[in-house]
Amino acid sequence: MEEDFDCCSNSSCSAYKNDLNEKIKSLESMLVNLNTHKAKPTVYVKCWNKLNRFSENQNCCGQNCRETTGHCREGNGAVWICYDGSLIKYSHSTKNMESDNLIMVLAEKEFMRADIPNEVPEDAYVCRFFEVIALPDPVKETDFNWFNWELEIGLCKNDQCFFRLGNSGNYRTADGTCKRFFNDRMVGNDVFGCGHIIPPKNKPNEPTQIFFTLNKKQIGKTILLNDVEDLFPHILLRRCDARINFGTDDAWPFVYDIKNHVAGD
């Protein structure tokens, strides 16, 4: 083929030759990368879950008004968990703005190694994921400059062990870590995501991984946890409703392409 090109004096033929050589070099480079950095086999596993309880320490008041329909006995801001655990409604304080508390709502089940299906390969990283849609009141957000809403999502073991990202763009943990993951504050109907990756059965000492998404993209770097594995999904909200999706309804797919997510390094 090289000799055929050399015998050709046509300028278009020469241009085609150069283009072909560039493509060959590109393919060779891709092969080198594949050989030196093999993607980690990652399996997404559905988790049948729902939000169903409040934090003992971050609720509307000391009485934890769960049995009401979203109204606090003390007149503070309160949350109502709708019947299927996917929609969370926030009721504003009947007293003043300062009484709109930041309330924490937890999932029924942990993301656990013990729940990994037996058919998952020994060398596969297991990924679980959920998404939350922020639903602030559009009228109040537009008409009142003082109206600031808050939403945080993440994973936790307890009050002394949590990993959260807020609509302000700040990632924080119980040990005081604080990082900026994005600059522009979220607006209504943005979709937050949080993923949890457990290392393979044949590599139990590798770190657990956490990652966050916003709409269709991962934001920030994958977070590695060496001493924590089983964690509860949870959200915190103030002056904002939210809808959570654990991916169990095929008619309501994730915004983020979780099935093609690959475990980080």
Residue pairs with C-beta under 8 A, 6 or more apart in sequence:
5 13
5 14
5 17
8 14
8 17
39 262
40 125
40 262
40 263
41 121
41 123
41 124
41 125
41 200
42 124
42 125
42 126
42 127
42 197
42 261
42 262
42 263
43 120
43 121
43 124
43 125
43 126
43 127
44 127
44 128
44 129
44 258
44 259
44 261
45 116
45 117
45 120
45 126
45 127
45 128
46 246
46 247
46 248
47 109
47 111
47 115
47 128
47 130
47 246
47 247
47 248
48 109
48 246
48 248
49 85
49 107
49 108
49 109
49 130
49 233
49 246
49 248
50 84
50 85
50 86
50 107
50 108
50 244
50 246
51 81
51 85
51 86
51 88
51 105
51 106
51 107
51 108
51 234
51 235
51 244
52 81
52 85
52 106
52 107
52 108
53 66
53 105
53 106
53 108
54 64
54 66
54 79
54 103
54 104
54 105
54 106
55 103
55 104
55 105
55 106
55 159
55 234
56 64
57 104
57 159
58 101
58 102
58 103
58 104
58 236
59 65
59 79
59 101
59 103
59 104
60 72
60 74
60 76
60 77
60 78
60 79
60 101
60 103
61 72
61 73
61 74
61 76
61 101
63 72
63 73
63 74
65 71
65 72
65 73
65 78
68 78
68 80
69 80
70 78
70 79
70 80
70 89
70 90
70 91
71 78
71 91
71 94
72 78
72 91
72 93
74 99
75 93
75 94
75 95
75 99
76 93
76 95
76 99
76 100
76 101
77 90
77 91
77 92
77 93
77 99
77 100
77 101
77 103
77 238
77 239
78 90
78 91
78 103
79 88
79 89
79 90
79 91
79 103
79 105
79 237
80 88
80 89
80 91
81 87
81 88
81 105
82 88
82 89
85 108
85 244
86 243
86 244
86 245
86 246
87 241
87 242
87 243
87 244
88 105
88 235
88 237
88 241
88 242
88 243
88 244
89 241
90 103
90 237
90 238
90 239
90 240
90 241
92 100
92 239
93 99
93 100
97 146
100 238
100 239
101 238
102 150
102 236
102 237
102 238
103 236
103 237
103 238
104 234
104 235
104 236
105 234
105 235
105 236
105 237
106 156
106 232
106 233
106 234
107 130
107 232
107 233
107 234
107 246
109 115
109 232
110 230
110 231
110 232
111 128
111 155
111 196
111 198
111 230
111 231
111 232
111 233
112 229
112 230
113 126
113 198
113 229
113 230
114 230
116 126
116 198
116 201
120 126
120 201
121 200
122 200
122 201
122 202
123 200
123 201
123 202
123 203
124 200
125 197
125 198
125 199
125 200
125 209
125 263
126 197
126 198
126 200
127 195
127 196
127 197
127 258
127 261
127 263
128 195
128 196
128 197
129 193
129 194
129 195
129 196
129 247
129 254
129 256
129 258
129 261
130 153
130 193
130 194
130 233
130 244
130 245
130 246
130 247
131 191
131 192
131 193
131 194
131 213
131 244
131 245
131 247
131 254
131 255
131 256
132 151
132 153
132 191
132 192
132 193
132 194
132 235
132 242
132 243
132 244
132 245
133 189
133 190
133 191
133 192
133 242
133 243
133 244
133 245
134 149
134 151
134 167
134 186
134 187
134 188
134 189
134 190
134 192
134 240
134 242
135 188
135 189
135 240
135 241
135 242
135 243
136 149
136 188
136 239
136 240
136 241
137 147
137 149
137 239
137 240
137 241
138 188
140 147
140 239
141 147
141 149
141 188
147 239
148 239
149 167
149 237
149 238
149 239
149 240
150 166
150 167
150 168
150 236
150 237
150 238
150 239
150 240
151 166
151 167
151 186
151 192
151 235
151 236
151 237
151 238
151 240
151 242
152 164
152 165
152 166
152 167
152 235
152 236
152 237
153 164
153 165
153 192
153 193
153 194
153 212
153 233
153 234
153 235
153 236
154 162
154 163
154 164
154 165
154 194
154 210
154 233
154 234
154 235
155 162
155 163
155 194
155 196
155 210
155 231
155 232
155 233
155 234
156 162
156 163
156 164
156 231
156 232
156 234
157 228
157 230
157 231
157 232
159 174
160 174
161 174
161 228
162 173
162 174
162 234
163 171
163 173
163 210
163 223
163 225
163 231
164 171
164 172
164 173
164 236
165 171
165 181
165 192
165 194
165 212
165 219
165 220
166 172
167 185
167 186
167 190
167 192
168 185
168 186
169 180
169 181
169 182
169 183
169 184
169 185
169 186
170 178
170 179
170 180
170 181
171 177
171 178
171 179
171 180
171 181
171 212
171 220
172 178
172 179
179 220
181 212
181 219
181 220
182 214
182 219
182 220
186 192
186 214
190 214
190 215
191 213
191 214
191 215
191 255
191 256
192 212
192 213
192 214
193 212
193 213
193 214
193 254
193 255
193 256
193 258
194 210
194 211
194 212
194 213
194 233
195 209
195 210
195 211
195 212
195 213
195 258
195 261
196 208
196 209
196 210
196 231
196 233
197 208
197 209
197 210
197 211
197 222
197 263
197 264
198 208
198 229
199 205
199 206
199 207
199 208
199 209
200 206
207 224
207 225
207 226
208 224
208 225
208 226
208 228
208 229
208 231
209 222
209 223
209 224
209 225
209 263
209 264
210 222
210 223
210 225
211 218
211 220
211 222
211 223
211 261
211 264
212 218
212 219
212 220
213 219
213 255
213 256
215 255
215 256
216 255
216 256
216 257
217 256
218 256
218 261
221 264
222 263
222 264
222 265
224 264
233 244
233 246
235 242
235 244
245 252
245 254
247 253
247 254
247 258
